[in-house]
Amino acid sequence: MTSNKTKVISIFNNKGGVGKTIITWNLGDALARRGKKVLLIDFDPQSNLSIAMLGDRFTNILPSPENPYGTTIRAYLQRFLQNEGTLQLYKHKGYRTSNNVDLIASDAWLNVYSESLSVGSDLLTGNGLEKYSIISRLIQEANSTENKEYDYVLIDLPPSFNNLVRTALYSSNYFIVPCTSDIFCSYCVGLIGETLPRFIKEWQIGCQLHDTNNPHTQKYINLGKPVFAGWVFNGYDTRKPKDETTKKIIAADNAMGLQIIQKVKELVETLENKIKEHPSVLKNTSFKYFQLGGIEDMNILVQNSMWLNCPIATLDRMEPVRNLQDRVQWSPNQLDQIQALKNSFLTIADRVIKHCI
């Protein structure tokens, strides 16, 4: 069971290309700049978050003949599965991410862990709940090292409904859904409403059987209760209309945004109707239509950010990558955009701090 102070938030959408990794990284950095202690867990076998933060160092932490477990999440999970000695938990710092942010790095071996999870024999029988709640155990151990209790844990997830996603959601207090201006994205929001209630029901079945066989334990009582905290509109374009001084979202992206809002409203209704055992949706928010914030299209800035292993907020301190743009300094428009993006992530961070409590 994780600390009551530590809030665990999964950044999830079953559609790829919506900006889960960029939002996890930059939101974590923004929370840290608000004075919060943040742990990022890269739970995606593609390891994009780990590569973005660590750069070339990522290859050095992977398993090798000298260190067969490496210093990724595999060092913890493989020992757990094989019941081999003390579980080893390694945390890393990003090159240029806030020092208040720690990372548990990913590894392609996560695919093996996903394959080891069985809904039938592990979950529905209640015999393997420890495997499905391993992230909660991992966070508890992370909190106990160096007497550092994290305020927030953000989990970057693969774009699917696989067992890695189940595992993360079962240990999460909240989940945030990034969305882009894409008709397929609004469809995928609807799929969350169909799938998440089933995930929760299957967890409850397993817990009931476990509690029947272990009547004196309440080990999993606070797990399997993720709350929808809102969505983030990512990657839209804006233009400054003629004779106007402020930019506005372009018509096509505005139309898609409205469609996503409608799907989110349907998602909220579905979750509230199908999940009765715990509050499934964040209440009394200060933002409209469950939209935590918006992130304008970063264009070439996102490539620079990834190449330089630098979150957006401090990108203006770096020189542009010459391979990406033939210039040695940022243009005034790019500097304005960096500041706007920094403010956007701070807005989302402030809303998370206020409401995810």
C-alpha positions in Angstrom: 0.0 0.0 0.0 1.4 3.4 -1.0 1.5 6.4 1.4 -1.6 8.5 1.7 0.6 11.5 0.9 1.9 10.0 -2.4 -0.6 10.4 -5.3 -0.1 8.0 -8.2 -1.3 9.2 -11.6 -1.2 7.1 -14.8 -0.9 9.0 -18.1 -3.0 6.8 -20.3 -4.7 6.6 -23.7 -5.0 3.4 -25.6 -4.2 5.3 -28.8 -0.6 6.0 -29.7 0.9 9.4 -30.7 -1.1 11.5 -28.3 1.8 12.8 -26.3 1.8 10.5 -23.2 5.5 10.5 -22.8 6.0 14.3 -23.4 3.2 15.1 -21.0 4.5 12.7 -18.3 8.0 14.2 -18.5 7.0 17.8 -18.7 4.2 17.6 -16.1 6.6 15.9 -13.8 9.1 18.6 -14.3 6.5 21.3 -13.8 5.3 19.7 -10.5 8.9 19.7 -9.4 9.3 23.4 -10.2 6.3 23.9 -7.9 8.4 22.3 -5.1 7.0 18.8 -5.3 9.0 15.6 -5.1 8.2 13.5 -8.2 8.9 10.0 -9.2 8.4 9.0 -12.9 7.9 5.4 -13.8 8.5 4.4 -17.4 6.2 1.4 -17.7 6.3 1.2 -21.5 8.6 -1.4 -23.1 9.4 1.2 -25.8 11.3 3.2 -23.1 10.7 6.6 -24.8 10.6 8.4 -21.5 13.8 6.8 -20.3 15.6 7.7 -23.5 14.3 11.3 -23.5 15.5 11.9 -20.0 18.8 9.9 -20.0 20.0 10.2 -23.6 23.0 8.1 -24.3 23.2 7.0 -20.7 20.2 4.8 -21.3 22.2 2.1 -23.0 24.6 1.9 -20.0 21.8 1.0 -17.6 20.5 -2.0 -19.7 21.4 -5.5 -18.7 24.9 -6.7 -19.6 27.1 -9.7 -19.0 28.6 -7.9 -16.0 25.1 -6.9 -14.7 22.5 -9.3 -16.0 19.6 -7.4 -14.5 20.8 -3.9 -15.3 19.6 -0.9 -13.4 16.2 -0.5 -15.0 12.8 -1.6 -13.6 13.8 -5.2 -14.7 16.2 -5.4 -11.8 13.1 -5.2 -9.5 10.5 -7.1 -11.5 12.6 -10.1 -12.7 13.8 -10.8 -9.2 10.2 -10.5 -8.0 9.0 -13.0 -10.6 11.8 -15.5 -10.1 11.9 -15.0 -6.3 15.6 -14.5 -6.4 17.1 -12.6 -3.5 16.6 -9.0 -2.6 14.7 -6.9 -5.1 16.8 -4.1 -6.4 15.3 -0.7 -7.1 17.3 1.9 -9.0 16.4 5.5 -9.6 18.0 7.8 -12.1 18.2 11.6 -12.7 17.6 13.2 -16.1 20.4 15.3 -17.6 18.4 18.5 -17.5 15.2 17.6 -15.7 14.5 19.2 -12.3 16.6 17.6 -9.5 13.3 17.0 -7.7 12.4 14.4 -10.3 13.6 10.7 -10.1 13.1 8.1 -12.8 12.6 4.4 -12.7 13.7 3.5 -16.2 12.0 1.1 -18.6 13.3 -2.0 -20.3 12.0 -4.1 -23.2 11.9 -6.9 -20.7 8.5 -5.4 -19.5 7.0 -7.4 -22.3 8.0 -10.6 -20.4 6.4 -9.3 -17.3 3.2 -8.5 -19.2 3.1 -12.1 -20.6 3.6 -13.5 -17.1 0.3 -12.0 -15.9 -2.8 -14.1 -16.3 -6.3 -12.6 -15.8 -7.7 -16.1 -15.2 -5.3 -17.7 -12.8 -3.7 -14.6 -11.2 -6.5 -12.0 -11.1 -9.9 -13.7 -11.1 -8.8 -16.4 -8.6 -7.2 -13.8 -6.3 -4.0 -15.8 -6.1 -1.8 -13.5 -8.1 -2.9 -10.0 -6.9 0.7 -9.3 -5.8 1.8 -9.5 -9.4 -1.0 -7.0 -10.4 -0.2 -4.6 -7.6 3.6 -4.7 -7.9 3.8 -0.9 -8.7 2.2 -0.1 -5.3 4.9 -2.2 -3.7 7.6 -0.6 -5.8 6.4 2.9 -4.9 6.3 2.0 -1.2 9.9 0.9 -1.4 10.9 4.0 -3.3 9.3 6.1 -0.6 11.3 4.3 2.1 14.8 4.8 0.5 16.7 7.9 1.6 13.7 8.9 3.7 12.2 10.5 0.6 8.4 10.4 0.4 7.2 11.4 -3.1 4.3 13.8 -3.5 3.5 12.5 -7.0 4.2 9.4 -9.0 3.5 9.7 -12.7 3.4 6.5 -14.8 4.0 6.5 -18.6 2.1 3.7 -20.2 1.9 1.8 -23.6 -0.9 2.6 -26.0 -3.1 -0.4 -25.4 -5.3 -2.2 -22.8 -2.7 -4.8 -22.0 -1.8 -6.2 -18.6 0.9 -3.5 -18.0 -1.9 -0.9 -18.2 -4.1 -2.9 -15.9 -1.2 -3.2 -13.4 -0.6 0.6 -13.4 -4.3 1.5 -13.1 -4.8 -0.8 -10.2 -2.1 1.0 -8.3 -3.1 4.5 -9.4 -5.2 7.1 -7.5 -5.9 9.0 -10.7 -5.5 8.8 -14.5 -5.1 11.5 -17.1 -6.0 11.0 -20.7 -4.0 13.0 -23.4 -5.9 13.6 -26.6 -5.0 15.0 -30.0 -7.0 16.5 -32.8 -7.8 13.1 -34.3 -11.1 11.4 -35.0 -9.6 8.1 -33.9 -8.7 9.7 -30.5 -12.3 10.5 -29.7 -13.2 6.9 -30.6 -10.5 5.6 -28.2 -11.9 7.8 -25.4 -15.1 5.9 -25.8 -13.2 2.6 -25.5 -11.9 3.6 -22.1 -15.5 3.8 -20.9 -16.1 0.2 -22.2 -12.9 -1.3 -20.8 -12.1 0.3 -17.5 -15.2 -0.8 -15.7 -14.5 -4.4 -16.7 -10.9 -4.0 -15.4 -12.3 -2.7 -12.0 -14.9 -5.5 -11.8 -12.3 -8.2 -12.4 -10.1 -6.7 -9.7 -13.0 -6.7 -7.3 -13.7 -10.3 -8.0 -10.1 -11.3 -7.3 -10.0 -9.2 -4.1 -13.2 -10.8 -2.8 -11.8 -14.3 -3.3 -8.5 -13.3 -1.7 -10.2 -11.7 1.3 -12.4 -14.8 1.7 -9.3 -17.0 1.9 -7.3 -14.4 4.0 -9.9 -12.8 6.2 -7.5 -11.0 8.5 -5.6 -9.0 5.8 -6.7 -5.8 4.0 -3.6 -5.6 1.9 -5.4 -4.5 -1.3 -8.2 -2.5 0.2 -7.1 0.8 -1.3 -6.1 -0.4 -4.7 -8.1 -0.8 -7.9 -9.8 2.5 -7.5 -8.5 4.9 -10.2 -10.3 8.2 -10.6 -10.6 10.0 -14.0 -8.8 13.3 -13.3 -9.4 14.8 -16.7 -7.9 15.1 -20.2 -5.3 17.2 -21.9 -5.7 18.6 -25.4 -2.3 18.1 -27.0 -0.8 19.3 -30.3 -3.4 21.7 -31.6 -2.6 24.6 -33.9 -3.4 28.3 -33.4 -3.4 31.3 -35.7 -3.7 35.0 -35.2 -6.8 36.2 -37.2 -6.3 39.3 -39.3 -6.6 42.5 -37.4 -6.6 40.7 -34.0 -3.9 40.6 -31.4 -4.4 37.2 -29.8 -4.1 33.8 -31.4 -7.1 31.4 -31.6 -7.3 27.7 -32.1 -7.8 26.9 -35.8 -11.3 25.8 -36.9 -10.5 22.2 -37.6 -8.8 21.6 -34.3 -11.5 23.4 -32.5 -14.1 21.2 -34.1 -12.2 18.1 -33.0 -11.8 19.5 -29.5 -15.5 19.9 -29.2 -16.0 16.3 -30.4 -13.5 15.1 -27.7 -15.4 17.1 -25.1 -18.6 15.3 -26.0 -16.8 11.9 -25.8 -15.4 12.8 -22.5 -18.8 13.7 -21.2 -20.0 10.3 -22.3 -17.0 8.7 -20.7 -17.8 10.4 -17.4 -21.4 9.3 -17.5 -20.4 5.7 -18.3 -17.8 5.5 -15.5 -20.3 6.9 -13.0 -23.0 4.5 -14.1 -20.8 1.4 -14.2 -18.5 1.9 -11.2 -20.4 2.3 -8.0 -17.9 1.0 -5.4 -15.8 4.1 -5.4 -15.9 7.6 -6.9 -14.6 7.1 -10.5 -14.5 10.8 -11.6 -12.9 13.9 -10.1 -15.5 16.2 -8.7 -15.8 20.0 -8.0 -13.1 20.9 -10.5 -12.2 24.5 -11.4 -11.8 23.6 -15.1 -14.5 23.1 -17.7 -15.4 19.9 -19.4 -12.7 17.9 -17.4 -10.0 19.6 -19.5 -6.9 19.9 -17.3 -5.2 22.0 -20.0 -4.1 22.4 -23.5 -0.6 22.0 -25.1 -0.2 23.8 -28.4 1.7 22.0 -31.2 5.4 22.1 -30.3 6.5 21.7 -33.9 10.3 21.4 -34.0 10.7 22.2 -30.3 9.7 18.7 -29.3 12.5 17.2 -31.5 15.0 19.6 -29.9 13.7 18.7 -26.5 14.2 15.0 -27.1 17.6 15.3 -28.7 18.9 17.6 -25.9 17.2 15.5 -23.1 15.8 18.8 -21.9 12.2 19.5 -20.8 10.4 22.3 -22.6 10.6 24.7 -19.6 14.4 25.1 -19.8 14.9 24.6 -23.6 15.6 28.3 -24.1 18.8 27.8 -22.1 20.1 25.4 -24.7 21.3 26.0 -28.3 19.1 24.6 -31.1 20.2 21.3 -32.6 21.9 22.2 -35.9 20.8 19.0 -37.5 17.2 20.0 -36.9 17.3 23.6 -37.9 20.1 25.6 -39.4 20.5 28.2 -36.8 22.6 28.8 -33.6 19.9 30.5 -31.5 16.2 30.4 -31.1 14.0 32.9 -33.0 11.8 35.3 -31.1 8.7 33.3 -32.0 10.3 30.1 -30.7 11.2 31.8 -27.4 7.7 33.0 -27.1 6.4 29.5 -27.8 8.8 27.9 -25.2 7.4 30.3 -22.6 3.8 29.6 -23.5 4.4 25.9 -23.3 6.1 26.3 -19.9 3.1 28.1 -18.7 0.7 25.5 -20.1 2.4 22.7 -18.2 2.5 24.8 -15.0 -1.3 25.4 -15.4 -1.8 21.6 -15.6 0.5 21.1 -12.6 -1.4 23.7 -10.5 -4.7 21.9 -11.3 -3.3 18.6 -10.4 -1.9 20.0 -7.1 -5.3 21.6 -6.3 -7.6 18.7 -7.2 -5.6 15.4 -7.0 -5.5 15.3 -3.2 
